[in-house]
Amino acid sequence: MSPLSPPLTKGSWMSPSRNSRRTQALLFGRNPHQHDTFDVEAEAAEALGIDTYQVDLWALLSGNASRALAAVPERGELQLLYRGWMLTEEEYTALDEAVSDLGHRLMTTPEQYAAAHYLPNWYPRLAPYTARSVWTEGTDATEAWHAAKALGPSPWMVKDHVKSAKERWAEACYVPADATREDFERICANLVEERGDRFERGIVVRKYLPLKVFGRTPAGPAHLEFRLFFGRGHLLAAEPYHEFDVEVPDFTGFGPLGRRIDSPFFTLDVAMLEDGGWAVVEVNDGGVSGLPPGLDPRELFAALLRAG
């Protein structure tokens, strides 16, 4: 970890031409029915002089926007960075509309959120750097089986348009070599069951990449993987995804990828291949991406301020 930068004066997350009079702040999406770790991030933001507010996601998704944003002032012209639980595009749009009704603006628009959130949106921009992928709309495993044939023989991995069920690696994620159609359809059914009402849009099939295994977790193999945060096209931070005691490589070569995704704040998860190369394994909106264990949120927020 590099030394923390000194506290910064308040500026704007966005470009001056669009939000020159707006004050930046953080909006934490809290679910009163689930534990989260956002108190640490809130303290880090406040140490940098960044105001923080909360949105009650349970109330928002129940249609009670006024209650959900009761802690947010009206007509303050805030520029809000959402940090919270993962939302669908439709849910994020509802949040955006509720914030706009109060006279504020989210740092990331719903369109920008979707650009980094859904694989069919980001894959065409990063196809040379990630596993070959195909996808369907809906949960029809037979349709997904036929689409997967374009990838060549298995092994493959399956997920929905946003997330996998890698916590059930063998049952709902990994399709081994020489898997039959029945095997594949069973794994897809397990994926849909595991994701439940949070299943997103359709089935994605990805060619399995030979990643370097660095350890194991109760859910399966743990690879040498790093999470890279990008803000305004600049690489802000990079830390091991798992709590491994490893030196962070020089990821400046990944910098140009930060300009391929139409989002002001997103993450790339990258992993080392068995042959020593690197591949992008996942992309997501930065506001809903968890912080790796070794990343101090003060360092990330300070870097994001500088990038803005």
N, C-alpha and C positions, 0 to 999 in steps of 0.2 A: 504494500500500500504506500502511495506517495503521501507526503505530509499534507495536512488539510490546508486549504487556502484560507486566508483571512475572511471574516464576514464581509459580504458584499452589500453595497447600497441597493435599495429596491429598484428594479428595472422592469423590463417587460419580457415575458416569455416569447412574445411574437414579434414580428417585424414592425418597426416604427410606423410604416405607412398604414398599417391596418389597425394597430392598437396603441398608438403613441400615448394616449391618456389613461390607459388601463393599468391598474396595479396588479401585480402577480400574486397569486395565493394558491394554496393547495386545498383540494376538496377530497376528503377521505370518505370513501364509500364503506360504511359500517353496517354490518348485519347483526342486530342485537341477539340473534339466535345462534351465532357462530363466533368462535374465538378468532382473533386476528392479532397481528403484531404492530399495528399502525401507530401505537402510542410512541414507540421508539422513533419512527419516522417523523411524527408530529413534533417531538422534542428537538429533533435534528433541524427541521425546517425553522422552528422558532428561534433556535440558536443563531441562524443565519439572517434573522429579521424578516422571515417570510410568514405572513399570516396563514392560519389554518382554520378550516371549517369542516363540518361533517354533514353527510347526507345519509339518512336512514333508508337503506336500500329496501328493506322490508316494506316500508310505507310507500316508497316510490313505485315499486313493482305491484303494489296493491292498488295503485291508482290515486294515492293521496299525496300529490306532489307538494302541496302547501305544508303538510306535516313533515314530509321528508326533508325539506330545505328550510325548516323553521329556524335553524341556527345561522342561516346565511342572510346578511343584510340585503335590503332592497335598494335598487337604483344606485349601487356603488360603483358600477363599471369595473368589476373585477375580471381579471384574466385567470381562470381556474384550471389548474392541472389536476385531473382526476387521478387519484391513487386508490384503488380498491379492488373488490372482487370482480372477477371476469363477468362481463355482460355480453348479451347478444347485441347485434347491431340495432335491433328494434328497441331493446332496453336502453342502450346508450343514447339512441335518438330521443327517447322519452326524457332522459336526464338532460340532454342538450336543450330540449324545448322548455323544460322546467327552469333551467338556469337562465335561459334567454328571457323568460317571462319576468324575471327579477332584475333584468337590465344588465346581466353579466354575460360572459362568453367562455366556453370551454376552450382550452388551448388546442385540443385536437377535435376537429369536426367529426361528425358521424361517418362521412365518406373517408376521411383519413384513418379513422379507427378501423373501418372495415378493410382498408387497403393493407394493413399489417396483420389483421386478426384472422382472415380467412385464406387458407392455402390457395384456392383458385385465383385469388386476387394477386398475391405476391409471387406465386410460382413462376409465371411467365417472365418476370423481371430478374429472377435469380436462378433460372433453370440450369445454366452451365455450372453452378456452384453447389448444387444440391442433388439429392437422389431423384431419379426419374419417377414421375408420379402421374397417375390418372385418377379421375374421380367421377362420381355419379351424384345425382340429386335424389334424395330419399334413401330408404333402407333396403332396397332390393339387392340381396347378395348375389343373385344370379346375374343381374346386370353388371355388378361389380366384377364378378368372375370373368365375364367376357371382356370387359374393359381391361382387366389386368393382363390379358394375353399379350397386349401391346408392349408390355415390359419384359417379355421373355420369361423363362421359367423362374419359379420361386427359388430362393426365399424372398418374401415380401414382408412388409409391415402394413397394418391397416389402422385407420383412425377415422374420426369424422373430419369435417372441414376445419376444425380448430384443434382438437385434442385427441390423444390416444388414450388407451386404457393400459399403459405400460406397467401399472401396478399389478396387472394380471397378464404378465408377459406371454406365457405359454398358452393361455386360454383365450385371450381377447386382443392380442396385439401382433405376435410374431407368427408368420405363416412359413413353416419349414420347407426345405427342398422336397420336391416330389409330393407335396400335399395334394390330396384329391379335391375334387369339387366339393364333396361332402365335408371334408376337413375345413376348407375355406369358408363355406357357408356357416358352419358351426362357430368358427372364430368370429365371423362378422356378427352373428346373432348375439354372441357373448359381449362384443363391443357395444352393440346397441343397448343391450340390457344394462351393462355397466354404466354407460353414460346417462341412461334414463331420460328424464325430461330435460336434461341439458345437452342431449344429442344435437349437434349442429349440422343441419342441412343435408348431408349426404356422406357417402363412404369414400374415403381416399385410400388408394393402394399405392404404396411406395416401394421401389426396388430396395432391397436390404443392402445397406452399405457395410463393408467389413470394418467396423470401428474398433479402435484400440481399447480393449477392456483393461481398466485400471483397478477395479475392485468389484465388490458385489454389495447389493442391498437386499433386504428381505424380499423386494419385488423382482429382483433379477440382476443382470449384469449392470455395472456402472462404468460408463465410458469416460475417457479423458475429455471432458466437455467444459466449455466456457460460455458464459453469458456476456454478450457485448451490448452496451447501451449506446444508442445514437441519438443525438439531439441536433436538429437543424442541419442534418447531413454530416455532422462531426462525430467521431468516436469519442465518447465521454468517459467510459469505464469498461474494464474487462476483469472478470473474476471467475475462478472455478465454480462450476455449477454445483458440484458436490464438495463436501468439506474435506478436500484432499490437500495435503501439504506439498504443493507443487509451485514452482516458479511460473509466473504468468508470462507467456511468450510475447514477443513483439507483434501486435496485431495491426500495426499501422498499414500493412498491405491490404487489410479489409476496409480501409477508409472509403475507397470509391463506392463500395456497396451501400454506404449510407445515403447516397444520392439516388439510388435506384428505387427506393420505397417512398411513396408520396405520403409521408407522415412526419410531423415535427418531432416525434419522440417514440422510438420503437426499439425492440431488442432483436438481436440475432443470437441464436444458440449454435455454436460451432463445435465440432468434435474432430479429434485426430483419427485418421484412418490407420489401418494396420501398417500401411507402407510409409507412414510418416507425413502424408499429405493432410489437408484439412477440407472439411465439407460443412456447409450450412445444414443443420438438421431441423431448425424451427425458426419461425419469425412470429413476433407478437407485438401488440401495442405496449409501449413502455409503461403506461399507467396501470396496467393489470399484470405486469410481469413482476414476480417476486424477486426480492433482492438476494443474491447469493450470500452465504454465511459470512464471507470475508469482506463484503462491500459496506463501507460506512455510508449511511444515507446522506450525511453532511457533504461528503465528497461528491456524491452524485448530483445533489441539488445545486451545489456551488458551480459545478461544471456546466449544468444545464442553464443556469443563469448567465454564465459567460457566453455560452453558445447562442443565447437569445439576443 
